[in-house]
Amino acid sequence: MSRALVSGASSGIGRELARLLARDGHEVILVARRERELRELADEIGGARVLAIDLAERGAVERVVREIADVDVLVNNAGVGDYGPFVSSDLDRQLAMIDLNVRALTELTHAYLAGMVRRRFGRVLNVASTAAFQPGPYLATYSATKAYVLSFSEALAEEVRGRGVSVTALCPGPTASGFQSAARMQSSWMVRRVPMPSAASVAEAGYAAMLEGRPVAVVGRTNRLMVQATRVAPRAALRRAAGLVLGAGKS
Ligand SMILES: NC(=O)c1ccc[n+]([C@@H]2O[C@H](COP(=O)([O-])OP(=O)(O)OC[C@H]3O[C@@H](n4cnc5c(N)ncnc54)[C@H](OP(=O)(O)O)[C@@H]3O)[C@@H](O)[C@H]2O)c1
């Protein structure tokens, strides 16, 4: 049986990915801070190892690796945003976001990818975002962390190509989940007005892309068109448009 670790499995996209992995017979390890939610999910999917850990803390990934030496599937899904003007943001929140979205993801990948390459078997699914493709005013640090995840994942996909291992960057657009309230985004026009796909449908698209070994998966036709536009539109126009869309409704 193959072993899969999912970070951020207590809600949203991560919970749905864990359900898909369990459905397909993987032994699943669920990681997030909220132990009760993880245990409920473990019961629902017929048993799973639960690690209630704050991945933004120093040494957290070492603790995970001490418990779980190897995995065949690594889903780096845990991530948070922080909405609003950078100058009035709480620096500790910004730095914790970098620790989670970038550092923990990098550490977990470093811990498990080498074993996958050695065994010539394994998959990594890193959850980035469509925010990775252009600067995101009012989500400046978040967008930069996701640009890192996309670039890092694509580079690794190339490094391991042809070695029995794949690395996929999943790039959802706005998705109905706990993300918006955790990022304090409820006031934004985008959250109030833009219809969002369910976390389950995004997880299914990401899971399929991972199984196919695709390096990048942008979810949804409109999002794919927008990503195409970022390749041809002038950078100044992109950041101006992103600022208008993301800034509308900020307090
Ligand atoms: N929803 C969107 O609009 C959207 C769009 C593009 C990309 N994404 C990305 O999708 C991924 C999943 O987010 P989601 O939309 O499913 O949001 P979500 O429902 O808020 O889920 C986020 C998950 O990350 C976990 N997490 C947060 N901080 C953590 C920490 N310090 N240590 C360990 N786990 C932590 C949360 O669990 P605990 O609170 O229990 O720790 C939760 O399980 C994120 O990387 C996000 O950036 C989301």
PDBQT file of the ligand as one rigid body, heavy atoms in Angstrom, charges set to zero:
ROOT
HETATM    1  N1  LIG A 301      -9.547  28.818  -1.418  1.00  0.00    +0.000 N 
HETATM    2  C1  LIG A 301      -8.982  29.552  -2.351  1.00  0.00    +0.000 C 
HETATM    3  O1  LIG A 301      -9.562  30.519  -2.873  1.00  0.00    +0.000 OA
HETATM    4  C2  LIG A 301      -7.595  29.156  -2.839  1.00  0.00    +0.000 A 
HETATM    5  C3  LIG A 301      -7.196  29.589  -4.117  1.00  0.00    +0.000 A 
HETATM    6  C4  LIG A 301      -5.931  29.236  -4.570  1.00  0.00    +0.000 A 
HETATM    7  C5  LIG A 301      -5.087  28.478  -3.767  1.00  0.00    +0.000 A 
HETATM    8  N2  LIG A 301      -5.499  28.083  -2.537  1.00  0.00    +0.000 N 
HETATM    9  C6  LIG A 301      -4.575  27.292  -1.698  1.00  0.00    +0.000 C 
HETATM   10  O2  LIG A 301      -5.170  26.070  -1.392  1.00  0.00    +0.000 OA
HETATM   11  C7  LIG A 301      -4.566  25.544  -0.219  1.00  0.00    +0.000 C 
HETATM   12  C8  LIG A 301      -5.647  24.991   0.690  1.00  0.00    +0.000 C 
HETATM   13  O3  LIG A 301      -6.437  26.061   1.150  1.00  0.00    +0.000 OA
HETATM   14  P1  LIG A 301      -8.024  25.963   1.244  1.00  0.00    +0.000 P 
HETATM   15  O4  LIG A 301      -8.588  26.836   0.194  1.00  0.00    +0.000 OA
HETATM   16  O5  LIG A 301      -8.453  24.546   1.307  1.00  0.00    +0.000 OA
HETATM   17  O6  LIG A 301      -8.256  26.723   2.635  1.00  0.00    +0.000 OA
HETATM   18  P2  LIG A 301      -8.656  26.170   4.085  1.00  0.00    +0.000 P 
HETATM   19  O7  LIG A 301      -9.971  25.499   4.041  1.00  0.00    +0.000 OA
HETATM   20  O8  LIG A 301      -8.470  27.340   4.991  1.00  0.00    +0.000 OA
HETATM   21  O9  LIG A 301      -7.537  25.083   4.400  1.00  0.00    +0.000 OA
HETATM   22  C9  LIG A 301      -6.233  25.440   4.783  1.00  0.00    +0.000 C 
HETATM   23  C10 LIG A 301      -5.613  24.261   5.481  1.00  0.00    +0.000 C 
HETATM   24  O10 LIG A 301      -4.275  24.622   5.891  1.00  0.00    +0.000 OA
HETATM   25  C11 LIG A 301      -4.146  24.282   7.266  1.00  0.00    +0.000 C 
HETATM   26  N3  LIG A 301      -3.216  25.171   7.946  1.00  0.00    +0.000 N 
HETATM   27  C12 LIG A 301      -3.304  26.523   8.071  1.00  0.00    +0.000 A 
HETATM   28  N4  LIG A 301      -2.306  26.979   8.827  1.00  0.00    +0.000 NA
HETATM   29  C13 LIG A 301      -1.575  25.893   9.201  1.00  0.00    +0.000 A 
HETATM   30  C14 LIG A 301      -0.424  25.724  10.009  1.00  0.00    +0.000 A 
HETATM   31  N5  LIG A 301       0.191  26.773  10.577  1.00  0.00    +0.000 N 
HETATM   32  N6  LIG A 301       0.065  24.467  10.194  1.00  0.00    +0.000 NA
HETATM   33  C15 LIG A 301      -0.564  23.417   9.622  1.00  0.00    +0.000 A 
HETATM   34  N7  LIG A 301      -1.648  23.509   8.848  1.00  0.00    +0.000 NA
HETATM   35  C16 LIG A 301      -2.146  24.739   8.642  1.00  0.00    +0.000 A 
HETATM   36  C17 LIG A 301      -5.533  24.430   7.847  1.00  0.00    +0.000 C 
HETATM   37  O11 LIG A 301      -5.688  23.621   8.995  1.00  0.00    +0.000 OA
HETATM   38  P3  LIG A 301      -5.626  24.134  10.519  1.00  0.00    +0.000 P 
HETATM   39  O12 LIG A 301      -6.298  25.457  10.588  1.00  0.00    +0.000 OA
HETATM   40  O13 LIG A 301      -6.331  23.026  11.244  1.00  0.00    +0.000 OA
HETATM   41  O14 LIG A 301      -4.172  24.179  10.849  1.00  0.00    +0.000 OA
HETATM   42  C18 LIG A 301      -6.381  23.860   6.722  1.00  0.00    +0.000 C 
HETATM   43  O15 LIG A 301      -6.440  22.470   6.819  1.00  0.00    +0.000 OA
HETATM   44  C19 LIG A 301      -3.742  26.669   0.382  1.00  0.00    +0.000 C 
HETATM   45  O16 LIG A 301      -2.370  26.464   0.081  1.00  0.00    +0.000 OA
HETATM   46  C20 LIG A 301      -4.246  27.902  -0.348  1.00  0.00    +0.000 C 
HETATM   47  O17 LIG A 301      -3.267  28.905  -0.437  1.00  0.00    +0.000 OA
HETATM   48  C21 LIG A 301      -6.739  28.405  -2.055  1.00  0.00    +0.000 A 
ENDROOT
TORSDOF 0
